[in-house]
Amino acid sequence: MTSQVNELLLRSLTPSVLGILVRRGADFAAAEDAVQDALVEAVRAWPADPPRDPKGWLVTVAWRRFLDATRADSSRRRREGRLDEMPAPGPAPAVDDTLQLYFLCAHPSLTPSAAVALTLRAVGGLTTRQIAHAYLVPEATMAQRISRAKRTVSGVRLDRPGDVATVLRVLYLVFNEGYSGDVDLAAEAIRLTRQLTHAIDHPEVAGLLALMLLHHARRAARTAPDGSLVPLAEQNRGLWDTRTIAEGVGILQAALARDRLGEFQAQAAIAALHADARTAEETDWVQIVEWYDELAALTDSPVVRLNRAVAVGEADGARAGLAALAALDDSSPTPVPRRTAVAAYLHERDGDPDTAARLYTEAARQAPNLAERDHLTRQAARLNAGRDS
């Protein structure tokens, strides 16, 4: 078969194969990933050995990939289920092969972004949709990126591990998904990062562990008994885990003392300032803005600049925060997640409840998960009720 015929045939068969997997019991997202794997294998194998029944070949390979992924996911979840919700401080337990898999997926033949996406999908167990959200790109774009990554490593020996920076990025994204998404991976990410700090003496590795611990220490206060989201300023700080905070601060201080600042250390410093405040009103927002300036210089990330706008609004007033938000709009051509929610908050602080209510409603439609959507909807309802009374 020529490559052009292969491409046309694969494109025509994909919907049918996807439908068969769904009817066999695969959920749609998992079926999509399995079919993508089968298509990558077809592109590799068919030119030399074309099948007599292309559709049957694709169904068989895709179903096997789905079963393999399901078994791997079940194994990962059982491993996570053995972990305490709040990981114990101190040295990591015995090393398993999961961290080694992270390094192998970060293969030198891949770009860092492709390596991160592949590792999140193949080892972290995240769906293509979750990874796309983390990277601020459309799901179709991320699916293509993961497919290209799989195709790149399909013919190479996975005997050259990738670099530490890529593995740190993967662990960070896995933790974030477990902390704020609908898949609980946070404790597993902390466990692996502990292992990494034991294996590699680097301040950014320590900075990442400190960041994870400081965020994880607030876990018990992040949601109300009914499951609703509790904003940081409204959290019951008595529920924060002071032992975990102390461990995170100690690790961070040792890392900062080495004078090799990186983005994870800067983020951990911001988290430590929040953890240090006995009440929301005592938060040192001026110093937080300074750390966000350091972080922006290191990353030039629109998400960092969005968070900086919130900090500026707290330190210098809502008008200053809105000005920082306008500067972000001028510098970022693509929409930034939660930008609308931040704008709503700053407009409310600035005494404009009508605009804030409208923006909260809009932000609720854009929310990445149910808990956040419900929280934003309640904020809009609260302002609308105050206007009508």
N, C-alpha and C positions, 0 to 999 in steps of 0.2 A: 504494500500500500504506500502511496505517496503521502508526504506529510500533510498536503492540502486535503486529500481525501480523508485521512485520519481525523483532521480537525473538524471537517464537516460532519463526519459520521459521529464523532464523539458528541458534538454539539446537539445533534438530532436525537441521540439516545439518552442524554443526561436526564431530561424530565421523566422519562419512562422508568429508568433505573431508580431514580429518587423515589418515585411513587411506589415501586415494589418494596423498597426497604421500609418505607413508612407503613405500608400495609402489613409487613411482617412484624411490626412492633417497635421499630426504631423511632425515637422522637425526631422531629424535622431537623433541628440543628445538628444532631449527631449524624443523621443520615447524610446531610449536606457535606459534612467533613469526610465521611467515609467514601462518598462518591468522588470527592475531590482527590482523595488518595488513590482511588482506582483509576481516575483519569491520568494522574501523574504516571502511574505504573503502565498504563496503556501506551502513553507517548513514548515511554522507554522501550517497551517490549514488542509492540506490534510491528514496527518496521522490519525486524529480523524474523519474527514468528507470528504472522497475522492469524487470528483465531477464525475458525469456521463459523462460530456463532458469536459475533461481537457483543450483542446484548447479554447473552448468557454469561459470557466471560466477565463483563463489567459487573453484573449482578453478583456473581460468585466472589469476585475479588472485593467488591464494596462490602458485601455482607461479612466477609472474613475480617476486613478492617474494622467494621462496626463492632464485631464480637471482641476483637483484640482491645479496642479502645474501652469497651464496657468493662472488660475484666481488669484492665489497668486502672480505670477509674474506681472500681470497687475496691481494689487493693489499696489504692491511695486513701480512700475514705476510711477503710478499716484501720490504716496506720494512723490517720489523724484522730480517729475515735479513741485511740489508746492514749492520746496526749491529754494532759490536764488543760482546762480552759485557760488558765493563767500559767504559762510555762515557768518552771522552777528556775531560780537564779543559779549562777555558778557555771562550772564546766559543762560542756555538752555531753550527752550520753554517747554510747558506742556509735561509731560512724557506720551508716549503711551506704548503699550505692546511689542514693538519690542525688546527692550533691555531685557525685562524679557524672551522673547523667546530665546535670545542668551544664557542666563544663564541656561535655562532648557535644551537646546540642549547640553550644556557642563555638562552632567549628570555625577555624580561620578562613575557610573558603566562603563563609557567609559574611554579609555586611552585619554590623551590630544590630540594626533594626530588624533584619530578617532572622538573626539568631535569637533575639528576644522573642519574636512572634512564634517561632517554631518551638522554643522551649516551653513557653506558656501553654501552647496547644498540646504538645506531645508529653510533657512531664508534669506541668502544673495543672492540667486538666481543665483549663478555661475554654470556653466556647469561642468560636471565631467572633461572635458578636461582642462578647466581653472584652476581647483583646482589641477589637476595632474601637470600642468606646474609650479604652485606656489610651489609645494612640491618636484619638481625635480624627479618625478617618472613616469613610463609609465601609460597611461590612464587606461589600464586594471587593473593594480595594485590598482589605486585609486578607480575604480568602485567596486572592491572586498572589499576594506576598508570601503566604504560608505555602501555597502550592509550588511557587518557584523555589522556596527554600528546600522543600522536600526533594524537588527534582535536582537541585544542586548537590545535595549530600547523598543522593541515592547511589551514585557510582563511585564514592570515595570511601576510604578507610577512616573510620572514626577513632583514630589513634592519636590525634593531635588535639589536645584540649584547647578551648578558647580562652580569652583573656578574662581577668578578674572583673574589670569594669562592666563587661556585658553580663556576667553572672550576677553582679550586684544589682544591675538594672532589672533583671528578671525577678530576683527575690523581692525587690521593692514593689514591683507591680503585682506580684502574687500576694504580698501582704496587703496592699491597698484593696485588692479585690476581696480578700477575706475580711477586711476591716469594714468596708463600706458597701460591698456587693451582696449577692445572694448565695455565694458559695463560701463556706468557712475554711479559709486557708491560712489565716493569720498565725495560728499557733505553729503550723508546719513551717511557715516561712521563718519564724523566730528560731525554731529548732535548727534549721539548716544554716541560718546566719551564725548561730552560736558555734556550730561546727566549723564554719569558715573562719571565724575569729581565732579559733584554736589552731587552725592550719596555716593561716596567713597573718603576719604581723603588719597591718597597714591601718593608718588612722581612718580611712574611709570605710573600711570593713567595720571597725569599731563604731564609727559614726552611724552607720546603717543600723547596727544592733541597738544602739542607744535610741535612735529615732523610733524603731519598732516598739521597744519597751515603754517609752514615754507615751506613745499613743495607746498601746494596749492596756496600760494602767488605768485608763479612763473608761474602759469597755463597759463596766457594770453600770456606769452612769449615763451611757449614751442613749438608752431607750427607757421609756416608761413601762410600767407593768403591762399596759395594753399593747406594747410593741411600737408605740409612736416614738419618733425621733425627738431627742432632747438636745437643743443647741448648747454649745460649750458654755455660754454665759449663764444658762439656766440649770446647768448640771449640779447635782448634789455632790460637792467635792469631798464630803465625808465618805463617799463610795469609792473614791479613787484609791488605787492600791499603792500605798506610800512606800512599801518595800520595793516594788518594781520601779517606782519613780526614783528612789534613792540609787538603785542599781544603774538605771539609765543615766542619771546625772553623773555618777562616778565614772562610768565608761566614757561619757562625753568629755568630761574635764581632762581625763588622761589623754584622749585623742587630740583635743584642742591644744594641749601643752606641747605637742610635737610640731606645732606651727606649720602644718601642711593642710590648709583648709580645703575642704571639698564640699560639694553640694549636700551630701547627707549629714555632714557635721553641722552645716549652717541650718538645715531643717531641724535637726535635733536641738540646736540652741534655741530656736523659736519655740519648739515644743516644751523645752525645759523652762522657759520664761512663763509660759501658760501654767505649767505644773507648779511653779514656785509661788504663784499668786494665791493667797488664802481666799480671796473673793474675786469675782470678775472685775469689780471696780478697782482693785489693786493691781491689775495687770499692767506691766511696764510696756505700754504700746510704743513709746518713743524708741526704746531699745529694739523692739520687735521690727519696727520700720527699718532701723539700721541693719538688722540681720537680713531683712528682705532685700535691701539694696545690695548686700554682699552676694546673696543668692542669685539675684537677677544678673549680676555681673558674671557669675559662674555659668549660668544656664541659658539666659535670654529666653526664658520660657513664658508664654502668655499666661499660663496658669499661675506661675509665681507672681507675675505683675497684677493678676486679678486679686490674689490674696494680699498683695501689698496695698492695693487700693482700699481694701477693707481695713487694714492696719492704719493707713493714713487717715481714713475716716474716723477711726477711734482716737488717734493721737491728736489730729489737727482739726477735727470737725467734719461733718457730712459733706459740706461744700468742697473741701479739699479732696475728700474721697471720690466724689463725683468727677472732679477734674482729673484725678489719676485714672479713673475709669475711662474718661473720654480720650486720654492719651493712649490707653490700651487699644481702644477702638481704631484709632488712627494708625497704629503700628501693626495690628494683627488683621490680615485680610480674611481669615476664616473665623467662624463663630467659636467662642470659647465656652466650654461647658460651665454652667452655673453663673454665667455672666449676668443673665437676666435676674436671677435671685439676688445677686449682690446689688444690682441697681435698685431693686425693690427695697431692700434693707436700707440703703443709703438715702433713698428718697423719703422713706418713712422717718428716718432720723433727721432729715432736713425739713420736716413739717409738711410734707406733701402726701397725705394719705390716699388721695384719689389715684395719683400716678402709681404709688406703691401697690395699691390693691390690684390695679390692672396688671402690673408687672409680676406680682406674685401669682396671679392666675395664669399668665403666659409661662412663667417659669415652671409651674406645676405640670403643664403639658409637656415640657421638655425634660422633666425629671428622669434620671436613669433607673430609679427603682421605686417600688411602691411606698416605702416608708418616707422617702423624701417628697414624693408627690403629695402624700397625705399631709405632711407638715406644711408645705407651701400652700396647699388648698386651705388649711386652717388659718394661716396667716392672712390670706385674702378675705376669708369669711369674717375674721375678727375686725378687720378694717372696714369692710362693708357694713357690718352690724353697727359699728360706732358711728358711721356716717348717717345711717338710717334712723338712729335713736334720737 
